[in-house]
Amino acid sequence: MPDAREALIKALNIALGAEYGALWLLPQHMAQVQDEELKRQLKLIADVELEHAEKTARMIYQLGGEPNADLPQLRVRRSAKEIIEAHIQAEREAISIYGQALQHATDPDMRKLLDELKSEEEGHQRLLERALTRL
């Protein structure tokens, strides 16, 4: 059975893969979106996801691990509705992953950072849900 540190590193690498996946998809989706407000929101999310990837990689290194992320199965969507729905689902998954990481984290500073990352993903989800209702 893996110890808490190994389980946390594994969860963080899964989170890192999700962040990299978002960073791969978001520019392609921004290029397709005609709605300037939605494009602005996706750009804002992309900027934060880049920060998340860096913070997540830093935590992995602090734990003595190596960032080793697999990209999830990614598919570029075409319509604004499909794009938003796909990113809402991705945000839900990120929230779950950071929640799992929190279960294994014992260091108060790392727990605080993980909670902040989870909260930011929850904010992205709410932003995208509002964008979906605007369509």
Buried (B, 14 or more C-beta within 10 A) or exposed (E): EEEEBBBBBBBBBBBBBBBBBBBEBBEEBBEEBEEEEBBEBBBEBBEBBBEBBEBBBEBBEEBEBEBEBEEBEEEEBEEBEEBBBBBBEBBEBBBBBBBBBBEBBEBEEBBEBBBEBBEBBBEBBEBBEEBBEEE
